[in-house]
Amino acid sequence: TASTTSEESMVDEPVTVIVSLNGWLRTRQGHGVDRASIQYKAGDGEMAVIETRTVNPLILMDSSGRTYTLRIADLPSGRGDGVPFTSLVDLAKGAKLVHALSAPPDSRWLASTTLGYGFIAKCADMVSRQRAGKAFMAVEDGQIPLPPVPTTGDWVAVAASNGKALVFPIEEVKEGTGGKGVQLIKLDAGEKMTALTVFDGQTLMVEGAGKGKRSGRLKLSGENLARYRTHRAKKGSLLEKGMVASRLWKD
């Protein structure tokens, strides 16, 4: 008979993974953790609080586009500070931790960079058995990866530092296992993609800074959303109130 792998014999339970800005990792049992109750070291704070399951891989992404994989069962649990991720992986020289996610290996994600390019890959494509991780995304100098987003919808929304936004069908984005991907939004020199999400095409929430650098939110639906709907690699249309989006999400 085939031998049972450690993954197969692992207990499958809900778990919350806490990742700090400085790369300290720990877990709490179950879901629904009160985020306000999570304490961090002085000068540190929240990067990600991820509700997942103990059998799923934890993926860490660095600023160069490399991904590193950890077993959630290997992380400390409880109320302590946790363990620094640099004690568990060999971080690429000059790189820093920028994102974390945990999901089933066959889940699909839209990976992108501030250059405005991206592709759809499975979580399994980010998994590496090596302490030094794997080169997952091609990231050019001066650019960084944006947070990968789950492909839970038929439409992609992207926004840029020039105040423009664009909505297009997700089928226009190619699937791949890594690299650079296809152009999502057309940018001029010095401009960067600042946010993206995948949604159902109905209602899009936008958060960012408007005129006078004051932060605010927009809720786009119906005709207000339709004016941004086009195809990938276009320049998009300006958001109202002079807003530059820092976050997009579905309502």
Secondary structure, 3 states (H helix, E strand, C coil): CCCCCHHHHCCCCEEEEEEECCCEEEEEECCCCCHHHCCCCCCCCEEEEEEEECCCEEEEEECCCEEEEEEHHHCCECCCCCEEHHHCCCCCCCCCEEEEEECCCCCEEEEEECCCEEEEEEHHHHCCCCCCCEECECCCCCCCEEEEEECCCCEEEEEECCCEEEEEEHHHCCECCCECCEECCCCCCCCCEEEEEEECCCEEEEEEECHHHCEEEEEEEHHHHHCCECCCCCCCEECHHHCEEEEEEEC
